[in-house]
Amino acid sequence: MSDTDFIPQMRPLFGADERAELLSYLDEDGFFTEFKRTEAFEAEIARYTGARHCVVVNNGTVSLTLAAAALGIGPGDEVICPDYTMIATPNSVQMLGAKPVFVDVEPDTLVMDVALAERAITPRTKAIMLVSANGRAPRAGIATFEALSQRTGIALIEDAAQSLGSWYADGRHVGRAGRIGSFSFSAPKIISTGQGGALITDDDALAARLRKLKDFGRSGGGNDVHDSIGWNFKFTELQACVGLAQMRQLPDRVVRKKAIWRRYAERLAGVSGYRLFDHDLALCTPWFIDGVAERRDELAAHLKARGIGTRTMYPPIHRQKAYDLPGDHPVAEHIGRDGLWLPSMIQLTDAQIDRICGEIAAFYG
Ligand SMILES: Cc1ncc(COP(=O)(O)O)c(C=O)c1O
């Protein structure tokens, strides 16, 4: 891509390494469904995050459904979710007949506000689904949510779909503080397998339950004896080949993602109309470049006319037609109104970032 071509907001990056992994697998006459490559990919995710177990599934939505199911969540139960998130978070528990209950997020981290989460607890609350928005931790630390979970007995599930490569201040990888942490490998993520998801946990029994539930509830490897309901949420070896190659690139991608954010921050420092959300780069790897823009839609149109793609940030979920709930969540509403993701792909060049920031500065005069 030359520096004057259209700059998409995001596109995945696959190359020679992925091709070599795939070709080597194709020479093996395998079944394509999950097997040794998948085990190796799971081991890589477990090693990288420091988790005892990793179980991969077909995407980062059913991973959340599976996590909730493994924790016994079902019809009539309530799960507290942030109002600012990708809609997969609440939909994942809706699929089990549970009811997502929405609370607002912190204005600086975009992570669920722990005081509001506590206030939303009812006798039906079974879990809190904490989304580490763009890799960020709660402002007062993850310990606040762990303490709430311990005090109330309500399970903490971490939706860390956007957070591979981000750590908590205590040195744990994001996703490791909850009973189960979930990741997504959809096309825009820091590493991708096209579609894909992963669950991490340190709990042996929970890991065994996740494996069983994702394989039709089978009581043993490959048999047709089912002592519980289960589904088919399995991975494929082709995804695992790509994932193994992508995992080798992850350390470099983490470095580059941080450098991209830093350059945006420097170039936009004097531009009053667009404000980046902050990141602690010592811990957090910004997956997307997120910020709020004055005259957001006009800015997006201005950039588009100049060959620069953007994406409006998630609308508040309670206002989406799919939910259409009453409620007042001013931070989520503000992000839905003014939030704009700038080009964030790993292959973005410094010259392209300078061009994007120059256009934003020109727009605001
Ligand atoms: C916070 C969050 N949760 C869940 C998902 C769903 O992941 P997937 O697209 O792999 O189903 C995403 C995807 O963008 C996400 O950002």
Ligand as a Chemical Component Dictionary entry (heavy atoms), coordinates in Angstrom:
data_LIG
# 
_chem_comp.id                   LIG 
_chem_comp.type                 NON-POLYMER 
_chem_comp.pdbx_formal_charge   0 
_chem_comp.three_letter_code    LIG 
# 
loop_
_chem_comp_atom.comp_id 
_chem_comp_atom.atom_id 
_chem_comp_atom.alt_atom_id 
_chem_comp_atom.type_symbol 
_chem_comp_atom.charge 
_chem_comp_atom.model_Cartn_x 
_chem_comp_atom.model_Cartn_y 
_chem_comp_atom.model_Cartn_z 
_chem_comp_atom.pdbx_ordinal 
LIG C1 C1 C 0 -15.762 -6.470  23.568 1  
LIG C2 C2 C 0 -16.113 -7.517  22.546 2  
LIG N1 N1 N 0 -16.739 -8.635  22.938 3  
LIG C3 C3 C 0 -17.049 -9.613  22.068 4  
LIG C4 C4 C 0 -16.743 -9.500  20.728 5  
LIG C5 C5 C 0 -17.175 -10.573 19.794 6  
LIG O1 O1 O 0 -16.137 -11.274 19.212 7  
LIG P1 P1 P 0 -16.364 -12.084 17.861 8  
LIG O2 O2 O 0 -16.505 -11.092 16.761 9  
LIG O3 O3 O 0 -15.128 -12.919 17.752 10 
LIG O4 O4 O 0 -17.594 -12.912 18.032 11 
LIG C6 C6 C 0 -16.060 -8.366  20.269 12 
LIG C7 C7 C 0 -15.711 -8.213  18.844 13 
LIG O5 O5 O 0 -15.386 -7.165  18.361 14 
LIG C8 C8 C 0 -15.747 -7.345  21.199 15 
LIG O6 O6 O 0 -15.103 -6.223  20.817 16 
# 
loop_
_chem_comp_bond.comp_id 
_chem_comp_bond.atom_id_1 
_chem_comp_bond.atom_id_2 
_chem_comp_bond.value_order 
_chem_comp_bond.pdbx_ordinal 
LIG C1 C2 SING 1  
LIG C2 N1 SING 2  
LIG C2 C8 DOUB 3  
LIG N1 C3 DOUB 4  
LIG C3 C4 SING 5  
LIG C4 C5 SING 6  
LIG C4 C6 DOUB 7  
LIG C5 O1 SING 8  
LIG O1 P1 SING 9  
LIG P1 O2 DOUB 10 
LIG P1 O3 SING 11 
LIG P1 O4 SING 12 
LIG C6 C7 SING 13 
LIG C6 C8 SING 14 
LIG C7 O5 DOUB 15 
LIG C8 O6 SING 16 
# 
